[in-house]
Amino acid sequence: MAAHRKPRPAFGAQAGRTAATLALAGAATATAFEGPAHADPRPTATQVRAQVDRLHREAEAATEKYNGAKEQADTARARIDALRDEAARRTERVNAGRDALGATAAAQYRAGALSPALQLALSSDPDRYLRGAALAERIGERQADTLAGLRGQRVAIDRLRAEAGDRFRELRGHEAELRRQKAAVQDRLAAAEKLLARLTAAERAAYEAATRARETGTAGSGPGGGAGAGADRAGRTGGGARTAPAGVGAPTSRAARAVSYAYGAIGKPYVWGATGPSGYDCSGLAQAAWRAAGVSLPRTTYSQINAGQRISRAQLAPGDLVFFYPGVSHVGIYVGDGRMIHAPRTGSTVRLASIDDMPWAGATRVA
């Protein structure tokens, strides 16, 4: 009966045919997905602009988080230094007190070789001896107080060192956050530059011109068009308007000094994480301008918006801080006539701009 069985194909041959079939199917699938019909279309200049703007906004939000983490790390580091200094001073006092007690104890041991009764009997001046014994007793009481004080100092030193350890662990957490936010900023900026590299030279020039116009509030204006056009041109080129114009209308002398400082920063580059004097990010410029006026502001936009009296757009006066975007990730210094001075983004410079060109988040009057 075995002679009548139909021979079975060898396993290797069947497997080979199956593999060949799968390979052909895979090749067809790959061709279908890699073919021209499924290739990623080249983005238009408008699409690139929208994506780059989004990446820059994300980079600026990460910059503010970086600034906040740096401020917290600096505070923790300063506290650690203060705790260590205080612990060192207390340790020096403890060591000095301990040395003094040791010297007194050694002297008493040498003087106390004879019993007090025998010393009194052998003394040529018993009255003097008794006076000395009373003094020694008082010295002993003071030594007991000194010992108690030294024990208290040791407890305080241990407490200081424990707190320094806690602050050190806190510092490590802030430093880790710094690294994360720095990487986030760099990733967004690198992605934005990669997108811009896909534009032609003409498209890139058009994009940059449109961005400058939007950041300075001059989009659609003709030559010499509108109030402040000359100042806008100065803001784009970094020259011209270097001091606040006469009659700036600031409500206080401090606000006037802050506005004057902001005008003096026009043309300096945006540098994320910087507070001047050679470059600024948006909150760094606000902090530096008000520092020049004698007012200390917090480092980040989301802290600066709560650093003064919240006001409405209708109440704006020169020197007020104006904030933008839902996450309060951008700030400018209002200078009047619906305009502000701000540091827009990486690749730009400090400049004048309209407050109507970004989503409004709020305003604060510092002083």
C-alpha positions, 0 to 999 in steps of 0.5 A: 500500500505504501507504493500507492501513496502520493509523495509529500513535498519536502519541507524545505521546498514548501518553505521556500515557496512560502518564503518567496510568496511572502517576499513578493508580497512584502516587496509589493507592499513596500513599493506601494508605501514608498511610491510617489503616491504615498511620499510625504508632500513637501510642506508649503512655506505657510505650513513651515511658518506655522510649524516653526512658530509653534516650535518657537512658542514651545521653546519659549515655554520650555525656556521659562521652565528652565529659568524657573528651575535655575532660580530654584537651583540658585536659591537652594545653592545659596541656602546650602552655602549659608548653612555650611558657613553657619555650621563651620562658625559654630564648629569653630566656637565648639572647638574653642570652648572645648580647648578652653575647658581642656586647659582648665581641667588640666590646670585643676588636676595639677593644682588638685593633687593635695586634698582641700583640707590639707591645702588649707592646713599647709597654706601660709595664708588660709584666708587667701586660700578660702577666697581662691576656693570660692572662686574655683567653685564659681569657675566650676559652675561656669564650666558646667554652663559652658558644657551645657552650651557646647552640647546645645551647639553640637545639636544645632550643628547636627541640625544645620548639617541635616538641613544642608543635606535636604537642600542638597537633594533638592538642588539635585532635583532642580539641576535634573529639571534644568537639564530636561528643560534645556534639552527641550529648548534645544530640541524645539530649536533644532526641529525649527531650523530643520524645517526652515532648511527645507525652504528655498532661499526665496521662501526663507527670505519671505518667511523671515520678512513676514516674521519681522513684520509680524514681530514689529507690528508693521505688516501691511504698512507702506513706507513711513506708514503710521505712528512709530514706523521709524521706531519699528525700523530702528527695532529691526535694524538695531539702530536709531531709537536708543532712548525713550522719546520725550513725554513717554508718559510713565506714571512713576520715575521708576517706570520711566527708568524701566522704559528707558532701559528697554529702549536702550536694549533695542537691537540686542540679540535674543539669548534664551536664559539670558538677563543681559547686558549683551542679550536677553530672553523675554522675562530676562529683559523685563527683569533687567529693565526693572532692576535698573529702576531699583525693583527686583522682579522674579525670573519667570513670566508666570511669576512676574505676572503676579509681581504687581497689581493686575490691570486691564488693557484699558489701564495700560501705562508705560512701564507695565508688563504685558503677557501673552499666550495661554501659558503666560509664556511671553512678556513685553514692556509696554511703552505706550501707543499700543506698543511694547519692547520685547525679546521675541525669539531665538534668531531675533533681537530686542525690538518694538512691536504691537501688543495686538500681534499675540494672544493676550494673557494679562498685564501687571503694574510693577510700581 
